[in-house]
Amino acid sequence: MQITFQFRLYPTPEQEQQMNRTLDLCRELYNKAKEQRETAYNQEGKTITYAMQQNGLPAFKKEFPAYKEVHSQVLQDCLQRLDDAYQRFFRGEAGYPHYKSADRYVSFTYPQPGAVQKTFAKEGTVYLPKIGVVKMNVHRPFDRVSVTQINVKRYGDRWMINISVKVPDTEAMQAVESAVGIDVGLNAFAALSDETKVDNPRYLRKAEKRLRRAQRRLSRKQRGSRNRQKAKRKVAKTHQKVARQRKDFLHKQSYHIVQGHDLIVVEQLKVKNMVRNRRLAKSISDAGWRKFITYLSYKAERHGKRFVQVPAHGTSQTCLCGADVPKTLAVRVHECKRCGLIQDRDVVSAKIILQRALKISA
């Protein structure tokens, strides 16, 4: 399996200028390649492929010498991104690819880092071809020999590096000493089958006042002015803080659950369909259920634990005894007339989720 480690970069002013220059050139290449595809199809009915555009890179660099400042693999990855966007569109997984603005193209990738000894020649640094040796805050160890990809991304006023590392698969434990079912929600972020509940931090809701103030200031600035750029960065910085808080919370909760249990069971949620509810969309997005399930999945695999997803249908409308107990979202207590069970509805749902997984394994 592959694991991605994220560290903060501290480039010099000259290096930061070159990194911004790299982003600008890659964005221009992306837009030119997209325009080439559309022109060829609309005027001649021809389809331009990734291989055709990649083979044309040497001639393109001769015509535009500025692109010699960018590593060849970074340019190839830029074209690969465009091709991936079209492939996702053809498969019906995403919308039609759009032209990229400066705010939408914020990362570049080295798909083959090359000699690792040169890439990480000195502790606390990383070598980026065409840019130089950049300081890096390595706050956790990783296997430098198994690095498969390096991605550099700009987050507002800071730079981060994402290092993908290939690690050997861990065999799942045969014996299951502790199992847990998890029901995610909005009142409480998660209810566990052991009757513990995790509070919902609601980071976006807490930051809404600051966001409204920053967005009002942005709306009053003249387009194209430096003040507008400053106001825009403040809005982005507020959003980034919310995203980092949520990510930190999800990582800690998923790690705690995986460390304490050998079998983790969750529902198969279609979050993409659930956010179509305009009344709950913001709260669902703020909770981050999809990321939470993803974190649980890869952490369980990494530590040799078992991760299972069960169908979500009816988990909140049935009882442990099998009786139907229909209730609306406003009803927060589960009351079964057949067996007399009275308990928090989310905890009961978590127990039913675990019960379903145990039946499947049996």
C-alpha positions as a LaTeX table, in Angstrom:
\begin{tabular}{lrrr}
\hline
Residue & $x$ (\AA) & $y$ (\AA) & $z$ (\AA) \\
\hline
Met1 & 0.00 & 0.00 & 0.00 \\
Gln2 & 0.98 & 3.63 & $-0.42$ \\
Ile3 & 1.01 & 6.18 & 2.39 \\
Thr4 & 1.38 & 9.92 & 1.92 \\
Phe5 & 3.34 & 12.00 & 4.42 \\
Gln6 & 2.78 & 15.76 & 4.47 \\
Phe7 & 5.46 & 18.18 & 5.67 \\
Arg8 & 5.83 & 21.92 & 5.60 \\
Leu9 & 8.42 & 23.55 & 3.31 \\
Tyr10 & 10.41 & 26.69 & 4.08 \\
Pro11 & 11.70 & 27.95 & 0.70 \\
Thr12 & 13.92 & 30.99 & 0.33 \\
Pro13 & 12.39 & 34.04 & $-1.45$ \\
Glu14 & 14.19 & 33.02 & $-4.66$ \\
Gln15 & 12.96 & 29.44 & $-4.40$ \\
Glu16 & 9.40 & 30.57 & $-3.67$ \\
Gln17 & 9.51 & 32.81 & $-6.73$ \\
Gln18 & 10.62 & 29.86 & $-8.86$ \\
Met19 & 7.91 & 27.63 & $-7.38$ \\
Asn20 & 5.25 & 30.22 & $-8.19$ \\
Arg21 & 6.75 & 30.52 & $-11.66$ \\
Thr22 & 6.48 & 26.74 & $-12.06$ \\
Leu23 & 2.79 & 26.85 & $-11.12$ \\
Asp24 & 2.11 & 29.64 & $-13.62$ \\
Leu25 & 3.85 & 27.81 & $-16.47$ \\
Cys26 & 2.12 & 24.52 & $-15.67$ \\
Arg27 & $-1.26$ & 26.24 & $-15.55$ \\
Glu28 & $-0.62$ & 27.85 & $-18.94$ \\
Leu29 & 0.42 & 24.49 & $-20.37$ \\
Tyr30 & $-2.72$ & 22.86 & $-18.97$ \\
Asn31 & $-4.96$ & 25.49 & $-20.57$ \\
Lys32 & $-3.08$ & 25.37 & $-23.90$ \\
Ala33 & $-3.33$ & 21.58 & $-23.99$ \\
Lys34 & $-7.06$ & 21.75 & $-23.26$ \\
Glu35 & $-7.52$ & 24.36 & $-25.99$ \\
Gln36 & $-5.60$ & 22.13 & $-28.43$ \\
Arg37 & $-7.90$ & 19.20 & $-27.68$ \\
Glu38 & $-11.07$ & 21.26 & $-28.09$ \\
Thr39 & $-9.89$ & 22.92 & $-31.32$ \\
Ala40 & $-8.88$ & 19.62 & $-32.92$ \\
Tyr41 & $-12.20$ & 18.00 & $-32.02$ \\
Asn42 & $-14.45$ & 20.94 & $-32.98$ \\
Gln43 & $-12.73$ & 21.79 & $-36.27$ \\
Glu44 & $-11.46$ & 18.42 & $-37.50$ \\
Gly45 & $-13.28$ & 15.85 & $-35.39$ \\
Lys46 & $-9.96$ & 14.45 & $-34.16$ \\
Thr47 & $-9.17$ & 13.25 & $-30.65$ \\
Ile48 & $-5.88$ & 14.38 & $-29.14$ \\
Thr49 & $-4.46$ & 11.86 & $-26.67$ \\
Tyr50 & $-2.02$ & 12.23 & $-23.80$ \\
Ala51 & 0.70 & 10.37 & $-25.74$ \\
Met52 & 0.38 & 12.80 & $-28.67$ \\
Gln53 & 0.68 & 15.84 & $-26.41$ \\
Gln54 & 3.55 & 14.34 & $-24.46$ \\
Asn55 & 5.49 & 13.57 & $-27.66$ \\
Gly56 & 5.01 & 17.20 & $-28.68$ \\
Leu57 & 6.63 & 18.59 & $-25.53$ \\
Pro58 & 10.21 & 18.87 & $-26.98$ \\
Ala59 & 8.96 & 20.99 & $-29.91$ \\
Phe60 & 6.75 & 22.99 & $-27.55$ \\
Lys61 & 9.74 & 23.81 & $-25.33$ \\
Lys62 & 11.71 & 25.00 & $-28.35$ \\
Glu63 & 8.86 & 27.32 & $-29.32$ \\
Phe64 & 8.46 & 28.57 & $-25.74$ \\
Pro65 & 11.94 & 28.55 & $-24.10$ \\
Ala66 & 10.51 & 29.62 & $-20.72$ \\
Tyr67 & 9.34 & 26.04 & $-20.16$ \\
Lys68 & 12.96 & 24.88 & $-19.93$ \\
Glu69 & 12.82 & 26.29 & $-16.39$ \\
Val70 & 10.42 & 23.46 & $-15.42$ \\
His71 & 11.43 & 19.84 & $-14.99$ \\
Ser72 & 10.25 & 17.62 & $-17.86$ \\
Gln73 & 8.41 & 15.19 & $-15.54$ \\
Val74 & 6.45 & 18.06 & $-14.00$ \\
Leu75 & 5.26 & 19.08 & $-17.47$ \\
Gln76 & 4.34 & 15.48 & $-18.29$ \\
Asp77 & 2.34 & 15.23 & $-15.07$ \\
Cys78 & 0.51 & 18.44 & $-16.01$ \\
Leu79 & $-0.64$ & 16.83 & $-19.26$ \\
Gln80 & $-1.52$ & 13.64 & $-17.38$ \\
Arg81 & $-3.80$ & 15.64 & $-15.06$ \\
Leu82 & $-5.70$ & 16.98 & $-18.05$ \\
Asp83 & $-6.04$ & 13.50 & $-19.53$ \\
Asp84 & $-7.25$ & 12.11 & $-16.19$ \\
Ala85 & $-9.85$ & 14.89 & $-16.01$ \\
Tyr86 & $-11.19$ & 13.92 & $-19.45$ \\
Gln87 & $-11.18$ & 10.21 & $-18.57$ \\
Arg88 & $-13.20$ & 10.87 & $-15.40$ \\
Phe89 & $-15.66$ & 12.91 & $-17.47$ \\
Phe90 & $-16.07$ & 10.12 & $-20.04$ \\
Arg91 & $-16.69$ & 7.60 & $-17.24$ \\
Gly92 & $-19.37$ & 9.86 & $-15.75$ \\
Glu93 & $-17.44$ & 10.38 & $-12.51$ \\
Ala94 & $-16.94$ & 14.15 & $-12.89$ \\
Gly95 & $-18.05$ & 17.16 & $-14.91$ \\
Tyr96 & $-16.45$ & 18.52 & $-18.07$ \\
Pro97 & $-12.89$ & 19.81 & $-17.45$ \\
His98 & $-12.58$ & 23.59 & $-17.09$ \\
Tyr99 & $-9.74$ & 25.98 & $-17.78$ \\
Lys100 & $-7.63$ & 26.59 & $-14.68$ \\
Ser101 & $-7.25$ & 29.98 & $-13.05$ \\
Ala102 & $-4.31$ & 30.92 & $-10.81$ \\
Asp103 & $-6.40$ & 30.00 & $-7.75$ \\
Arg104 & $-7.31$ & 26.58 & $-9.13$ \\
Tyr105 & $-3.87$ & 25.30 & $-10.11$ \\
Val106 & $-1.84$ & 25.23 & $-6.89$ \\
Ser107 & 0.41 & 22.15 & $-7.05$ \\
Phe108 & 3.00 & 20.42 & $-9.22$ \\
Thr109 & 4.24 & 16.84 & $-9.06$ \\
Tyr110 & 7.44 & 14.87 & $-9.61$ \\
Pro111 & 6.02 & 11.42 & $-10.48$ \\
Gln112 & 9.50 & 9.82 & $-10.36$ \\
Pro113 & 11.65 & 11.48 & $-7.68$ \\
Gly114 & 14.85 & 9.95 & $-9.12$ \\
Ala115 & 17.88 & 9.15 & $-6.98$ \\
Val116 & 16.61 & 9.18 & $-3.39$ \\
Gln117 & 20.13 & 9.77 & $-2.07$ \\
Lys118 & 20.16 & 13.05 & $-3.96$ \\
Thr119 & 16.54 & 13.93 & $-3.21$ \\
Phe120 & 17.01 & 13.65 & 0.56 \\
Ala121 & 20.76 & 14.15 & 0.71 \\
Lys122 & 20.64 & 16.14 & 3.94 \\
Glu123 & 18.38 & 15.68 & 6.98 \\
Gly124 & 15.53 & 18.19 & 7.01 \\
Thr125 & 15.79 & 19.09 & 3.32 \\
Val126 & 14.41 & 17.92 & $-0.01$ \\
Tyr127 & 15.90 & 18.43 & $-3.45$ \\
Leu128 & 13.40 & 19.69 & $-6.04$ \\
Pro129 & 14.84 & 19.62 & $-9.59$ \\
Lys130 & 15.03 & 23.08 & $-11.24$ \\
Ile131 & 14.33 & 24.68 & $-7.83$ \\
Gly132 & 17.06 & 23.48 & $-5.49$ \\
Val133 & 17.46 & 22.15 & $-1.95$ \\
Val134 & 14.49 & 23.33 & 0.13 \\
Lys135 & 14.20 & 23.18 & 3.93 \\
Met136 & 11.55 & 20.77 & 5.18 \\
Asn137 & 10.08 & 20.20 & 8.65 \\
Val138 & 10.27 & 16.41 & 8.97 \\
His139 & 8.13 & 15.92 & 12.09 \\
Arg140 & 7.77 & 12.15 & 11.60 \\
Pro141 & 10.04 & 9.48 & 10.07 \\
Phe142 & 9.40 & 7.83 & 6.70 \\
Asp143 & 11.22 & 5.33 & 4.49 \\
Arg144 & 13.19 & 7.45 & 2.04 \\
Val145 & 14.14 & 4.49 & $-0.14$ \\
Ser146 & 10.50 & 3.65 & $-0.94$ \\
Val147 & 9.43 & 7.15 & $-2.09$ \\
Thr148 & 7.36 & 6.89 & $-5.28$ \\
Gln149 & 6.10 & 10.45 & $-5.82$ \\
Ile150 & 6.60 & 14.00 & $-4.60$ \\
Asn151 & 3.89 & 16.65 & $-4.78$ \\
Val152 & 4.43 & 20.31 & $-3.87$ \\
Lys153 & 1.34 & 22.34 & $-3.03$ \\
Arg154 & 0.68 & 25.95 & $-2.12$ \\
Tyr155 & $-1.79$ & 26.56 & 0.71 \\
Gly156 & $-2.37$ & 30.32 & 0.77 \\
Asp157 & 0.74 & 31.72 & 2.44 \\
Arg158 & 2.53 & 28.40 & 3.04 \\
Trp159 & 4.02 & 25.55 & 1.03 \\
Met160 & 3.54 & 21.86 & 1.80 \\
Ile161 & 5.10 & 18.74 & 0.33 \\
Asn162 & 3.25 & 15.42 & $-0.02$ \\
Ile163 & 5.61 & 12.45 & $-0.15$ \\
Ser164 & 4.08 & 9.14 & $-1.27$ \\
Val165 & 5.83 & 6.09 & 0.20 \\
Lys166 & 5.29 & 2.45 & $-0.70$ \\
Val167 & 5.04 & 0.26 & 2.42 \\
Pro168 & 4.56 & $-3.53$ & 2.66 \\
Asp169 & 1.05 & $-4.80$ & 3.30 \\
Thr170 & 0.25 & $-5.92$ & 6.84 \\
Glu171 & $-1.62$ & $-9.18$ & 7.30 \\
Ala172 & $-4.92$ & $-8.84$ & 9.12 \\
Met173 & $-5.14$ & $-10.36$ & 12.59 \\
Gln174 & $-6.91$ & $-13.70$ & 12.70 \\
Ala175 & $-8.29$ & $-13.34$ & 16.24 \\
Val176 & $-10.75$ & $-10.53$ & 16.97 \\
Glu177 & $-10.65$ & $-9.61$ & 20.63 \\
Ser178 & $-12.45$ & $-6.27$ & 20.34 \\
Ala179 & $-15.04$ & $-5.22$ & 17.75 \\
Val180 & $-16.89$ & $-1.93$ & 17.36 \\
Gly181 & $-19.72$ & $-0.63$ & 15.23 \\
Ile182 & $-19.79$ & 3.09 & 14.39 \\
Asp183 & $-22.82$ & 5.19 & 13.52 \\
Val184 & $-21.94$ & 8.70 & 12.32 \\
Gly185 & $-24.38$ & 11.55 & 12.89 \\
Leu186 & $-24.86$ & 15.28 & 13.27 \\
Asn187 & $-25.95$ & 15.75 & 16.88 \\
Ala188 & $-23.02$ & 13.58 & 17.96 \\
Phe189 & $-20.25$ & 13.03 & 15.43 \\
Ala190 & $-20.16$ & 9.29 & 16.11 \\
Ala191 & $-21.86$ & 6.78 & 18.37 \\
Leu192 & $-20.03$ & 3.53 & 19.11 \\
Ser193 & $-21.51$ & 0.16 & 19.90 \\
Asp194 & $-19.77$ & 0.22 & 23.30 \\
Glu195 & $-22.19$ & 3.09 & 24.13 \\
Thr196 & $-19.57$ & 5.86 & 23.95 \\
Lys197 & $-20.24$ & 8.98 & 21.89 \\
Val198 & $-17.92$ & 11.47 & 20.18 \\
Asp199 & $-19.03$ & 15.10 & 20.22 \\
Asn200 & $-19.38$ & 16.96 & 16.93 \\
Pro201 & $-16.88$ & 19.88 & 16.95 \\
Arg202 & $-18.71$ & 21.85 & 14.17 \\
Tyr203 & $-15.62$ & 23.82 & 13.14 \\
Leu204 & $-17.29$ & 25.49 & 10.15 \\
Arg205 & $-20.30$ & 26.63 & 12.19 \\
Lys206 & $-18.00$ & 28.17 & 14.77 \\
Ala207 & $-16.03$ & 30.02 & 12.09 \\
Glu208 & $-19.07$ & 31.31 & 10.17 \\
Lys209 & $-19.03$ & 34.72 & 11.86 \\
Arg210 & $-15.38$ & 35.31 & 10.93 \\
Leu211 & $-16.03$ & 34.03 & 7.43 \\
Arg212 & $-19.01$ & 36.33 & 6.86 \\
Arg213 & $-16.99$ & 39.33 & 8.01 \\
Ala214 & $-14.05$ & 38.44 & 5.77 \\
Gln215 & $-16.26$ & 37.75 & 2.76 \\
Arg216 & $-18.12$ & 41.06 & 3.17 \\
Arg217 & $-14.81$ & 42.89 & 3.18 \\
Leu218 & $-13.76$ & 40.99 & 0.07 \\
Ser219 & $-16.97$ & 41.88 & $-1.76$ \\
Arg220 & $-16.32$ & 45.60 & $-1.22$ \\
Lys221 & $-12.83$ & 45.55 & $-2.75$ \\
Gln222 & $-12.25$ & 46.64 & $-6.32$ \\
Arg223 & $-11.51$ & 43.79 & $-8.70$ \\
Gly224 & $-7.87$ & 43.56 & $-9.71$ \\
Ser225 & $-6.64$ & 45.67 & $-6.79$ \\
Arg226 & $-4.01$ & 44.66 & $-4.24$ \\
Asn227 & $-6.49$ & 45.16 & $-1.41$ \\
Arg228 & $-8.76$ & 42.60 & $-3.02$ \\
Gln229 & $-5.89$ & 40.12 & $-3.18$ \\
Lys230 & $-5.18$ & 40.69 & 0.53 \\
Ala231 & $-8.86$ & 40.22 & 1.42 \\
Lys232 & $-8.99$ & 37.12 & $-0.73$ \\
Arg233 & $-6.03$ & 35.61 & 1.13 \\
Lys234 & $-7.74$ & 36.29 & 4.47 \\
Val235 & $-10.85$ & 34.41 & 3.35 \\
Ala236 & $-8.71$ & 31.53 & 2.13 \\
Lys237 & $-6.75$ & 31.49 & 5.38 \\
Thr238 & $-9.96$ & 31.19 & 7.41 \\
His239 & $-11.16$ & 28.28 & 5.27 \\
Gln240 & $-7.75$ & 26.61 & 5.59 \\
Lys241 & $-7.85$ & 26.84 & 9.37 \\
Val242 & $-11.27$ & 25.14 & 9.43 \\
Ala243 & $-10.00$ & 22.42 & 7.08 \\
Arg244 & $-6.89$ & 21.81 & 9.21 \\
Gln245 & $-8.93$ & 21.65 & 12.43 \\
Arg246 & $-11.32$ & 19.13 & 10.89 \\
Lys247 & $-8.49$ & 17.05 & 9.46 \\
Asp248 & $-6.67$ & 16.96 & 12.80 \\
Phe249 & $-9.86$ & 15.91 & 14.61 \\
Leu250 & $-10.63$ & 13.14 & 12.11 \\
His251 & $-7.08$ & 11.77 & 12.22 \\
Lys252 & $-7.05$ & 11.64 & 16.02 \\
Gln253 & $-10.46$ & 10.01 & 16.34 \\
Ser254 & $-9.80$ & 7.41 & 13.63 \\
Tyr255 & $-6.39$ & 6.56 & 15.14 \\
His256 & $-7.90$ & 6.16 & 18.62 \\
Ile257 & $-10.61$ & 3.81 & 17.32 \\
Val258 & $-8.21$ & 1.68 & 15.23 \\
Gln259 & $-5.76$ & 1.34 & 18.12 \\
Gly260 & $-8.48$ & 0.14 & 20.49 \\
His261 & $-10.28$ & $-2.40$ & 18.30 \\
Asp262 & $-9.46$ & $-5.32$ & 15.99 \\
Leu263 & $-12.68$ & $-5.11$ & 13.94 \\
Ile264 & $-14.13$ & $-1.75$ & 12.86 \\
Val265 & $-17.55$ & $-1.68$ & 11.18 \\
Val266 & $-19.24$ & 1.32 & 9.52 \\
Glu267 & $-22.15$ & 1.92 & 7.19 \\
Gln268 & $-21.84$ & 2.18 & 3.41 \\
Leu269 & $-22.82$ & 5.83 & 3.15 \\
Lys270 & $-23.43$ & 7.63 & $-0.14$ \\
Val271 & $-22.38$ & 11.06 & 1.10 \\
Lys272 & $-22.54$ & 12.52 & $-2.42$ \\
Asn273 & $-26.28$ & 11.84 & $-2.50$ \\
Met274 & $-26.84$ & 12.90 & 1.11 \\
Val275 & $-25.44$ & 16.41 & 0.59 \\
Arg276 & $-28.16$ & 17.06 & $-1.98$ \\
Asn277 & $-30.42$ & 17.76 & 0.98 \\
Arg278 & $-30.10$ & 21.56 & 1.11 \\
Arg279 & $-31.06$ & 21.67 & 4.79 \\
Leu280 & $-28.36$ & 19.25 & 5.93 \\
Ala281 & $-25.68$ & 19.71 & 3.26 \\
Lys282 & $-23.56$ & 22.19 & 5.23 \\
Ser283 & $-23.70$ & 20.16 & 8.44 \\
Ile284 & $-22.83$ & 16.92 & 6.64 \\
Ser285 & $-19.89$ & 18.56 & 4.87 \\
Asp286 & $-18.74$ & 20.12 & 8.13 \\
Ala287 & $-18.73$ & 16.72 & 9.85 \\
Gly288 & $-16.44$ & 15.14 & 7.26 \\
Trp289 & $-17.92$ & 11.62 & 7.30 \\
Arg290 & $-16.32$ & 10.60 & 4.02 \\
Lys291 & $-12.79$ & 11.48 & 5.14 \\
Phe292 & $-13.38$ & 9.82 & 8.49 \\
Ile293 & $-14.31$ & 6.53 & 6.82 \\
Thr294 & $-11.31$ & 6.81 & 4.49 \\
Tyr295 & $-8.96$ & 7.40 & 7.44 \\
Leu296 & $-10.42$ & 4.43 & 9.31 \\
Ser297 & $-9.98$ & 2.23 & 6.24 \\
Tyr298 & $-6.32$ & 2.90 & 5.54 \\
Lys299 & $-5.30$ & 3.05 & 9.21 \\
Ala300 & $-6.94$ & $-0.34$ & 9.81 \\
Glu301 & $-5.14$ & $-1.80$ & 6.81 \\
Arg302 & $-1.84$ & $-0.31$ & 7.92 \\
His303 & $-2.10$ & $-1.75$ & 11.46 \\
Gly304 & $-3.40$ & $-5.17$ & 10.43 \\
Lys305 & $-6.93$ & $-4.56$ & 11.69 \\
Arg306 & $-10.16$ & $-5.51$ & 9.92 \\
Phe307 & $-12.39$ & $-2.84$ & 8.39 \\
Val308 & $-15.88$ & $-3.74$ & 7.19 \\
Gln309 & $-18.69$ & $-1.71$ & 5.61 \\
Val310 & $-22.27$ & $-2.96$ & 5.84 \\
Pro311 & $-25.45$ & $-1.78$ & 4.07 \\
Ala312 & $-26.93$ & 1.30 & 5.72 \\
His313 & $-30.56$ & 0.55 & 4.91 \\
Gly314 & $-32.74$ & 0.26 & 8.01 \\
Thr315 & $-30.04$ & 0.56 & 10.68 \\
Ser316 & $-32.00$ & 3.31 & 12.43 \\
Gln317 & $-35.44$ & 1.77 & 11.88 \\
Thr318 & $-34.94$ & $-1.69$ & 13.37 \\
Cys319 & $-34.18$ & $-3.16$ & 16.79 \\
Leu320 & $-31.56$ & $-5.63$ & 17.94 \\
Cys321 & $-34.32$ & $-8.21$ & 18.29 \\
Gly322 & $-35.25$ & $-7.76$ & 14.63 \\
Ala323 & $-38.46$ & $-5.78$ & 15.13 \\
Asp324 & $-39.25$ & $-2.75$ & 13.00 \\
Val325 & $-39.14$ & 0.50 & 14.99 \\
Pro326 & $-39.91$ & 3.34 & 12.55 \\
Lys327 & $-39.01$ & 6.85 & 13.70 \\
Thr328 & $-38.25$ & 10.26 & 12.27 \\
Leu329 & $-35.01$ & 12.20 & 12.70 \\
Ala330 & $-36.64$ & 14.23 & 15.48 \\
Val331 & $-37.04$ & 11.10 & 17.64 \\
Arg332 & $-33.72$ & 10.59 & 19.44 \\
Val333 & $-34.69$ & 7.67 & 21.71 \\
His334 & $-35.18$ & 4.11 & 20.51 \\
Glu335 & $-38.15$ & 2.33 & 22.14 \\
Cys336 & $-38.95$ & $-1.25$ & 21.12 \\
Lys337 & $-42.36$ & $-2.61$ & 22.07 \\
Arg338 & $-41.35$ & $-6.22$ & 21.42 \\
Cys339 & $-38.26$ & $-6.53$ & 23.65 \\
Gly340 & $-38.68$ & $-3.35$ & 25.71 \\
Leu341 & $-35.26$ & $-1.90$ & 24.78 \\
Ile342 & $-35.03$ & 1.85 & 25.49 \\
Gln343 & $-31.76$ & 3.49 & 24.49 \\
Asp344 & $-30.21$ & 6.31 & 22.46 \\
Arg345 & $-31.10$ & 5.70 & 18.81 \\
Asp346 & $-27.54$ & 6.31 & 17.57 \\
Val347 & $-26.06$ & 3.77 & 19.98 \\
Val348 & $-28.64$ & 1.19 & 18.92 \\
Ser349 & $-27.79$ & 1.88 & 15.27 \\
Ala350 & $-24.11$ & 1.31 & 16.04 \\
Lys351 & $-24.94$ & $-2.02$ & 17.69 \\
Ile352 & $-27.04$ & $-3.07$ & 14.69 \\
Ile353 & $-24.16$ & $-2.13$ & 12.34 \\
Leu354 & $-21.81$ & $-4.37$ & 14.33 \\
Gln355 & $-24.45$ & $-7.12$ & 14.48 \\
Arg356 & $-24.75$ & $-7.12$ & 10.68 \\
Ala357 & $-20.98$ & $-7.42$ & 10.22 \\
Leu358 & $-20.80$ & $-10.36$ & 12.65 \\
Lys359 & $-23.62$ & $-12.13$ & 10.79 \\
Ile360 & $-21.82$ & $-11.63$ & 7.46 \\
Ser361 & $-18.55$ & $-13.01$ & 8.85 \\
Ala362 & $-20.36$ & $-15.93$ & 10.47 \\
\hline
\end{tabular}
